[in-house]
């Protein structure tokens, strides 16, 4: 069996997932190749021994580069795409050359993401009701139609329910979570002062503004590291300076997984999400996680056991949860170990890869007439 993964993203959670999935599937005896966005990403996969081609699908109108896909996908039994742009082009190219298509739907547009796993969420600022209606009943219907081109992998049950409510055929959807490798089963002793950290795009949906207010409201002194970049970075840096907080903004870093080893608690105050890979990576190094009760996050974090869950947009509750995560070194250690054990039991990379290979075999099996 030959599987070709296609991603048009230069960074982010979906690409992190492909970095974990591709070598784990290859270890199952599958012939794996990757089509990716740029030379930097290609170098990472080639360093893993994976055949890689670069096709920069710059936007949904990039027909010139999309025309290069059929020749690259012709030898694949399965073409597995991992973002909206590659899903549009790669699935149609796969159909054209006789390959079977699988698409992982990692999320929905930010303007409607808060509807995943939440009842009556607030509308994002500056977004009209017309825009919301188009995304829900226009774009989502188009995506539902595209799902007929092959199987659709959905990482969380929360997102699967949302998609089913918006016209996606349930028989096409397969809930398979992200998988990561355990790197450290227990946390290191707490630093003095403790170190909090988050990893996210610096946009409204990820609510880093709420995290900064929560940091200011904490009773315990702690440092904060913010990994990621986005249009709100300058505004957030100004907010941190105004509040007098010990915060370091690092931008995107290539060695995030190593940086996580330097933290004591991972925090994600997101207003909306699917199944954040960053949370899994934090749990895989034994970090307690404090996060919001949105989307598929409760499918990862067990409140009071592997960390704490709080309501979104509540900096005081978030601050109290961060204080609680640092209050008792013994409990801090216990929660970190419980998180790593949960990853080993439910989200371990090899088991997820085996589940994915089983799906590929089902997709390739002759269909009853």
BELHU-V70701 format. One record per residue. N is the residue number from 1. PHI is phi as a letter, one per 40 degrees, with the letter a starting at -180 (none if undefined). Layout:
BEGIN
n:phi
N:PHI
N:PHI
END
This chain:
BEGIN
n:phi
1:none
2:b
3:b
4:b
5:c
6:b
7:a
8:b
9:c
10:c
11:a
12:h
13:d
14:d
15:c
16:d
17:c
18:c
19:d
20:c
21:c
22:d
23:c
24:c
25:c
26:c
27:c
28:c
29:g
30:c
31:c
32:b
33:b
34:b
35:b
36:b
37:c
38:a
39:c
40:c
41:c
42:c
43:c
44:c
45:c
46:c
47:c
48:c
49:g
50:b
51:c
52:b
53:b
54:b
55:b
56:c
57:c
58:c
59:a
60:c
61:b
62:c
63:c
64:c
65:c
66:c
67:c
68:c
69:c
70:d
71:c
72:c
73:b
74:d
75:c
76:c
77:c
78:b
79:b
80:b
81:c
82:b
83:a
84:c
85:c
86:c
87:c
88:c
89:c
90:c
91:c
92:c
93:c
94:c
95:c
96:c
97:b
98:g
99:c
100:c
101:b
102:b
103:b
104:c
105:c
106:c
107:i
108:b
109:d
110:d
111:c
112:b
113:c
114:c
115:c
116:c
117:g
118:b
119:c
120:f
121:c
122:c
123:c
124:d
125:c
126:g
127:b
128:c
129:c
130:c
131:c
132:c
133:c
134:c
135:c
136:c
137:b
138:b
139:c
140:c
141:c
142:c
143:c
144:c
145:c
146:c
147:c
148:c
149:c
150:i
151:c
152:b
153:c
154:b
155:c
156:b
157:c
158:c
159:c
160:c
161:c
162:c
163:c
164:c
165:c
166:b
167:g
168:c
169:c
170:c
171:c
172:c
173:c
174:b
175:c
176:b
177:c
178:c
179:b
180:b
181:c
182:c
183:b
184:a
185:c
186:a
187:c
188:c
189:d
190:d
191:c
192:b
193:c
194:c
195:b
196:c
197:a
198:a
199:b
200:a
201:c
202:c
203:b
204:d
205:c
206:c
207:f
208:c
209:d
210:c
211:c
212:c
213:c
214:c
215:d
216:c
217:c
218:c
219:c
220:c
221:c
222:a
223:c
224:b
225:b
226:b
227:b
228:h
229:a
230:i
231:c
232:c
233:d
234:c
235:c
236:c
237:c
238:c
239:c
240:c
241:c
242:c
243:c
244:g
245:c
246:c
247:b
248:b
249:c
250:c
251:g
252:c
253:b
254:c
255:b
256:d
257:c
258:c
259:c
260:c
261:c
262:c
263:c
264:b
265:a
266:b
267:b
268:b
269:c
270:d
271:c
272:a
273:a
274:b
275:b
276:d
277:c
278:c
279:c
280:c
281:c
282:c
283:c
284:c
285:b
286:g
287:c
288:c
289:b
290:b
291:a
292:c
293:c
294:b
295:f
296:c
297:d
298:c
299:c
300:b
301:c
302:c
303:d
304:g
305:b
306:b
307:i
308:b
309:b
310:b
311:c
312:c
313:g
314:b
315:c
316:c
317:c
318:c
319:c
320:c
321:c
322:c
323:d
324:c
325:c
326:b
327:c
328:b
329:d
330:c
331:c
332:d
333:c
334:c
335:c
336:c
337:c
338:c
339:c
340:c
341:c
342:c
343:c
344:c
345:c
346:b
347:b
348:c
349:d
350:c
351:c
352:c
353:c
354:c
355:c
356:c
357:c
358:c
359:c
360:d
361:c
362:c
363:c
364:c
365:c
366:d
367:c
368:c
369:c
END
